[in-house]
Amino acid sequence: MNDSNVENHDSMKPIDKQTHLTASSSSSQSVSRISLSLPQELLIELDKMVESRGFDSRSQAVADMLHQHITEHKRNLGDEIMVGTITLLYDRTTPHLQRLLADLQYHHLAEVISSLHVQLAENRVMEVVLVQGPAKQLEKIGNELMTLRGVITGRLQLLTAVMPPVYA
């Protein structure tokens, strides 16, 4: 691991706000270096996760976790334009369900980019709907789709990214 220098501190210290900008050799983005103090037990768990998930370093794992939490924070604010998927598992034998799903997607044409469905065993279908728009609106659409009779389960996954316009 690249982050092998470990100091054992009995208590957590405040964040050092000094950052150092360095050019990353693998990308064009600059990197800010921060110091982070953790309880020993948390550091051990972090190292286990880095190993099991295959991260190159602790820094990569922490950056991934921070990105997920920042995305969730922006989602909670509600006005951020985000891109994501609504994944549904439903019973294809439920009367009118597929028509209702298609109608709801058409009703939200500004946010629904595309959808894909796959026929599964036991009369089940998995449908993945690609969406983009304000986070609160995407949550509303996801809830409308996931609460239809015949939908077994569903999940909305949002990312802090924006698709480029189809027509420039």
C-alpha positions in Angstrom: 0.0 0.0 0.0 1.2 3.5 -0.7 0.0 4.9 2.6 2.1 2.8 4.9 3.2 5.5 7.3 1.0 5.0 10.3 1.2 7.0 13.5 -0.6 5.7 16.6 -2.4 8.5 18.4 -4.6 8.0 21.4 -7.1 10.7 20.3 -8.2 12.1 17.0 -6.8 15.5 16.1 -8.5 18.3 14.1 -8.1 18.2 10.4 -5.0 20.0 9.2 -6.3 22.4 6.6 -3.0 22.8 4.9 -2.9 21.1 1.5 -0.2 20.4 -0.9 -0.9 20.4 -4.6 1.0 17.8 -6.7 0.6 16.8 -10.2 -0.8 13.3 -10.5 1.2 11.1 -12.9 -1.8 9.0 -13.9 -4.3 11.9 -14.6 -4.5 15.6 -15.4 -6.1 16.4 -12.0 -4.1 17.9 -9.2 -4.2 16.1 -5.9 -4.4 17.8 -2.5 -2.6 15.9 0.3 -4.2 15.9 3.8 -3.3 14.3 7.1 -5.9 12.1 8.7 -5.8 10.7 12.3 -7.9 7.6 13.0 -8.4 5.3 16.0 -6.3 2.1 15.6 -9.4 -0.1 15.3 -10.8 2.0 12.5 -7.4 2.0 10.7 -7.4 -1.8 10.9 -10.9 -2.0 9.4 -9.9 0.4 6.7 -6.9 -1.8 5.8 -9.1 -4.9 5.6 -11.5 -3.1 3.3 -8.6 -1.8 1.1 -7.4 -5.4 0.8 -10.7 -7.0 0.2 -12.0 -4.5 -2.4 -8.6 -4.3 -4.2 -7.9 -0.6 -3.8 -4.3 0.4 -4.7 -4.0 2.5 -1.5 -5.8 3.9 1.5 -6.0 7.2 -0.2 -8.0 5.7 -3.1 -10.4 4.0 -0.7 -10.9 7.1 1.4 -11.4 9.2 -1.8 -14.1 6.7 -2.9 -15.9 6.9 0.4 -15.8 10.7 0.5 -17.1 10.8 -3.1 -20.1 8.6 -2.0 -20.8 10.7 1.0 -20.6 14.0 -0.9 -22.9 12.5 -3.5 -25.4 11.6 -0.8 -25.1 15.1 0.7 -25.8 16.7 -2.7 -28.7 14.3 -3.2 -30.2 15.4 0.2 -30.0 19.0 -0.8 -32.3 18.2 -3.8 -31.5 20.9 -6.3 -28.3 19.3 -7.7 -28.5 17.9 -11.3 -27.5 14.3 -11.1 -27.4 11.2 -13.3 -28.4 7.8 -12.2 -30.4 4.6 -12.6 -33.7 3.3 -11.3 -33.5 -0.5 -11.1 -36.7 -2.4 -10.8 -37.6 -6.0 -10.3 -41.2 -6.8 -11.2 -43.7 -9.5 -11.9 -44.5 -9.4 -15.7 -47.9 -11.1 -15.1 -49.3 -8.2 -13.1 -52.1 -6.7 -15.3 -51.2 -3.4 -17.0 -47.9 -3.0 -15.1 -45.7 -2.8 -18.1 -48.0 -0.2 -19.7 -48.0 1.9 -16.5 -44.2 1.7 -16.3 -43.9 2.9 -19.9 -46.5 5.7 -19.3 -44.7 7.0 -16.3 -41.4 7.1 -18.1 -43.1 8.9 -21.0 -44.6 11.4 -18.5 -41.1 12.1 -17.3 -39.5 12.4 -20.7 -37.3 15.3 -19.7 -35.6 13.1 -17.0 -35.8 9.6 -18.5 -32.9 9.1 -20.9 -33.3 5.4 -21.7 -34.4 2.1 -20.3 -33.5 -1.6 -20.7 -35.4 -4.6 -19.5 -34.3 -8.2 -19.2 -36.7 -11.2 -19.0 -35.8 -13.3 -16.0 -37.0 -16.7 -14.7 -40.3 -17.1 -12.9 -42.2 -14.3 -14.8 -39.9 -11.7 -13.5 -38.3 -8.7 -15.3 -35.4 -6.5 -14.3 -35.7 -3.0 -15.8 -33.0 -0.4 -15.6 -34.0 3.2 -16.3 -31.3 5.8 -16.9 -32.3 9.2 -15.6 -30.9 12.7 -15.2 -32.3 15.8 -13.5 -32.7 17.5 -10.0 -32.1 14.9 -7.3 -35.5 15.4 -5.6 -37.3 15.0 -9.0 -35.4 11.8 -9.7 -36.4 10.5 -6.2 -40.0 11.3 -7.0 -39.9 9.4 -10.3 -38.2 6.5 -8.6 -40.8 6.3 -5.9 -43.6 6.5 -8.5 -42.1 3.5 -10.4 -41.1 1.5 -7.3 -44.5 1.7 -5.6 -46.6 0.4 -8.5 -48.5 -2.8 -7.8 -46.4 -5.7 -9.1 -43.0 -4.1 -8.5 -41.2 -6.5 -6.2 -38.3 -4.2 -5.4 -36.5 -1.2 -6.7 -33.5 1.1 -6.1 -32.5 4.6 -7.1 -28.7 5.1 -7.5 -27.5 8.7 -8.2 -24.1 10.0 -9.1 -22.7 13.5 -9.2 -22.2 13.6 -12.9 -24.0 15.1 -15.8 -24.5 13.6 -19.3 -23.5 15.9 -22.2 -26.4 17.3 -24.2 -27.6 15.1 -27.0 -27.9 18.1 -29.4 -25.2 20.7 -29.1 
